[in-house]
Amino acid sequence: MITVAALCGCASTHRKEAFVDSVPTGAEVWVEGKAVGQTPLWVTLDFGENPSPWDTVAIRVAADGYRPQTRHVTRAGPEAILFNRMRPAGKEEDE
């Protein structure tokens, strides 16, 4: 299970603070392809200049022995996102 809770950043309307956590903890976190640390941690999502409400920032989380997961977070999106489908590596998707 991976949890992302996002709060609006005060410094800029083009940024959002997000809390990223996972089960198991210690998963690697990438934002837009850049490694930013291990869960649990707070990250700043930068939506760039003049973003639309539908622009997204990709958050990728991967833990040893599990398939990586990616979520695309919008600036106008929900304040909390729950990732709860981490699957062991090599296990086929359930139908």
C-alpha positions in Angstrom: 0.0 0.0 0.0 1.3 3.5 -0.9 -0.3 6.7 0.4 0.1 10.1 -1.0 -1.5 13.1 0.8 -1.2 16.4 -1.0 -1.6 19.9 0.4 -1.6 23.1 -1.5 1.8 24.9 -1.3 1.8 28.4 0.1 4.8 29.8 -1.9 3.3 29.3 -5.4 0.0 28.3 -6.9 2.0 26.2 -9.3 3.3 23.8 -6.6 1.8 21.2 -4.3 3.3 19.6 -1.3 2.7 15.8 -1.2 3.4 13.2 1.5 4.4 9.9 0.0 4.3 6.7 2.1 4.2 3.0 1.3 3.9 -0.5 2.7 6.6 -1.7 2.8 8.3 1.6 3.9 11.6 2.4 2.4 10.4 2.3 -1.2 12.2 4.5 -3.7 10.3 7.6 -4.9 10.8 9.4 -8.2 9.1 12.7 -9.2 9.1 13.3 -13.0 11.9 10.7 -13.3 14.2 12.2 -10.6 15.0 10.2 -7.5 13.9 12.2 -4.5 14.3 9.7 -1.6 12.6 6.9 0.2 9.2 6.6 1.8 7.9 8.1 4.0 8.7 11.6 2.8 7.3 15.0 1.8 7.9 16.1 -1.8 7.2 19.3 -3.7 5.5 18.8 -7.0 6.3 21.6 -9.4 3.7 22.1 -12.2 5.8 24.7 -14.1 4.8 28.0 -15.6 1.1 28.6 -16.4 -0.2 25.1 -15.8 -3.7 24.1 -16.6 -5.8 22.3 -13.9 -5.3 19.1 -15.9 -1.4 19.2 -16.1 0.1 16.3 -14.1 3.3 15.4 -12.3 4.3 11.7 -12.3 5.2 10.1 -8.9 6.7 6.7 -9.2 7.3 4.4 -6.2 9.2 1.1 -6.3 10.2 -1.4 -3.6 12.5 -4.4 -3.9 10.4 -7.4 -4.7 7.3 -5.4 -5.8 6.2 -4.0 -9.1 6.7 -0.2 -9.4 3.6 2.0 -9.4 3.2 5.4 -11.0 0.4 8.0 -10.3 -0.1 11.2 -12.2 -1.1 13.9 -9.7 -2.9 17.1 -10.8 -2.6 20.5 -9.3 -6.4 20.7 -9.0 -6.7 17.0 -8.0 -7.6 15.5 -4.6 -5.6 16.2 -1.5 -5.1 12.6 -0.6 -4.4 9.6 -2.9 -4.1 6.1 -1.7 -2.0 3.6 -3.6 -3.1 0.2 -2.4 -2.3 -2.3 -5.1 1.4 -3.0 -4.8 1.9 -6.4 -6.3 4.9 -8.7 -5.8 7.2 -8.8 -8.8 6.4 -11.6 -11.2 2.8 -12.0 -10.0 0.2 -11.7 -12.8 -2.6 -9.2 -12.5 -5.8 -10.5 -11.1 -8.7 -10.5 -13.5 
